[in-house]
């Protein structure tokens, strides 16, 4: 079996709504603080992580009470442009992969293809993109557009991925020959137009960046709906999967997804399954539980509800905090993802305040000792429930440092995680083949 894969969710403010308030978090953190971004990435590289990942959002959440006031009041809403940050990180690192989010709903294929190919060249083959469809009216309004329906967003996302890959393939690997004696820089016959013309995009091409070291930078998708999973099985190299509550359900999901990949004529190993994990580490189980309880006490319900309003595209500000969670599943565009959460809340008689606290605590938060976390990670990997994890420190640097210095060495000692990099590119770290140039599917 190949090595466990680990990615770091790169957020200087922490991955929990209340993480920035913890005593071991940096005082008054900012999402664009270079010193913290660099420190986290260098520590992840020293720990031999496959990659760091920067999420993105193209708005400040403003659906709750039709204002951004509650969002900015109770949680950190900054989102620096990821590829600017990743380019800077590429200059101070040597091996670790660099992944950022791209919206297929609002970004044009030529711009995305050019950005990713450039980053891949600058870093010697370490670039990746996480393709998301974007889900909120707030994001759409920043581009003067209306939000597409759920099904339309996924149709556009597939066309977007195909268009970007076609642009990457407008250059042959050997197009540039640099023949100084005869004055020939590149062979024109080895570069071609993209000629993309469909219901979603019209792009002539060719790309004005040569084919990059990885051929195609690594394609990631994140989500949990059926449409998302089907698209990932067809197109993705890695999936930041929805967290499962136990080993058995994770194994079932893993097996089903790998089967879907095989049904597309792909090797099951060509898609890496990486759910999120928020580690809280204590010297004892009690100490870890106390840290989790402290984090929970620092949480404000409006931090969660202002975020959920945008994620669900539904204004939770219409309801009082101490009223019962209403049955709104039929009104949601992402019903498949959120209906189980709402059903759980209603079945347990939760108020909105209780629901917010439960959501904040119900992600894959694992509180325990370094040994118990390492055991859980290794077991899930060895029992074919995951190919690895996206480590999402709930607060920084306390939780991230604990994972780097206490959990990773145990995983390395057990032989499930690398002690040294064995490759120079992100595809190499992940055990993925470099794709050959495809025949233009649009031409």
C-alpha positions, 0 to 999 in steps of 0.5 A, a space after each residue: 500500500 502506498 503512503 498515507 496522504 496529508 494535506 493542511 488546510 491553510 488558514 492562519 485564523 483556524 478552522 473552527 468558528 471560535 478558534 481565533 479566541 483560544 488562548 493558544 491561537 495567535 492574538 488578533 489573527 488575520 487570514 492574509 498574515 504572511 508570517 503565519 502563512 509562511 510558518 504554517 507551510 514551512 512546518 507542513 513541508 518539514 512534516 512531509 505533508 503532500 500539500 497545503 490548501 487554501 480555500 476561497 470565497 468570492 464574497 463576505 457572507 451577507 445573507 443572514 439578516 440581509 447584512 454582513 454585520 453579524 458575520 463580521 461581528 462574530 467570526 473572521 470573514 477575510 479571504 485573501 486571493 489564494 494564488 497570489 499567496 501560493 505563488 509567494 509560498 512557492 518561492 520559500 518552499 521546495 517540495 510541498 504541493 500548493 492548492 487553491 480554490 477556483 470557482 467554475 461559476 464565475 472564473 473564465 477557463 482561460 484565466 484559470 488555465 493560465 494562472 495554474 499553468 504559471 504556478 506549476 512552472 514557477 514551482 516545478 510541478 507543485 500546483 493544484 486547483 480545487 474546483 467549486 461551483 459557488 453556492 451563494 447569491 452574495 458571490 453571484 452579485 459580485 460578478 453581476 450575475 444570477 446564481 445558477 440552479 444546482 444542476 446547471 452549476 454542475 453542468 457548467 463545472 464539468 464544461 469548465 474543467 474540460 475547457 481548462 484541460 483543453 487549454 493546457 493541452 494546446 501545447 505539446 510538451 516538445 513545442 519549444 525547441 530553442 534552436 538558436 542557430 536556425 532562429 526557431 524558438 517553437 514548432 508551430 505545428 506543436 501548438 494548436 487552437 482550443 476552439 471551445 464553443 459550447 453552451 457555457 464557454 467560447 474560447 479560441 486559445 491557444 494558451 499563452 503559457 507552455 504545457 507545465 511540468 505536471 501536464 495538468 495541475 492536480 484537480 481537486 473537488 470538495 463536497 458531498 452531494 450525489 452530483 458532486 461525487 459523480 463529477 469527481 469520479 469522472 474528473 478529479 484527481 483528489 476529493 476533499 470528501 464529506 466527513 463520515 461519523 464512523 469507520 463503517 460508513 467511511 468504508 462504505 463511502 470509500 468503496 462506492 466512490 472507488 467503484 464509480 471511478 472504475 465504472 468511468 474506465 479509470 483506475 480506482 487509485 487515480 482518485 484520492 479520498 481525503 476527508 477533513 479532520 480537526 485535531 484537538 490534542 491533549 497530554 491526556 484524554 481529559 485534557 483534550 476534552 477540556 480543550 474541546 469544551 473550552 472551544 465550544 464555550 467560546 463559540 457564538 451561535 451567530 458565527 455558525 448561522 451567518 455562515 450557514 445562511 450563505 452555505 445554504 443560501 437561506 436567511 436564518 435571521 428570519 428565526 429567533 435563536 430559541 425557537 425550534 429548527 423549522 422544516 426548510 429542507 424543500 427550500 434548499 438548493 443543496 438539499 442532499 447535503 443539508 437535509 440530514 443535518 436538519 432532520 437530526 436537529 428536528 428529531 432531537 427537538 433542537 432550538 436554533 441556538 442548540 443547532 448552531 452549537 451542534 453544527 460547530 461541534 459536529 464536523 470531524 473534530 477528534 479530541 484525544 492524545 497524540 497516540 489515539 489520533 495517530 491510531 485512528 488515522 492509521 486505522 482508517 487508512 489501513 482499513 480502506 476508509 480513506 487515502 488520507 486526511 485534510 488536517 484542519 487545525 481548529 486554532 493556530 498555531 496551538 493545534 497545528 503545532 501539536 499535530 506536526 510535532 506529536 502525531 506525525 512522528 507516530 505515523 512515521 514510526 508506524 510506517 504509514 506516512 513518509 519520513 522523506 519526500 520521494 518525488 518532486 511534484 505533487 502528482 508524484 507525492 500522490 502517486 498519480 500519473 502525468 497525463 499525456 496531451 489529449 486530443 482536443 475534444 472540442 475541435 
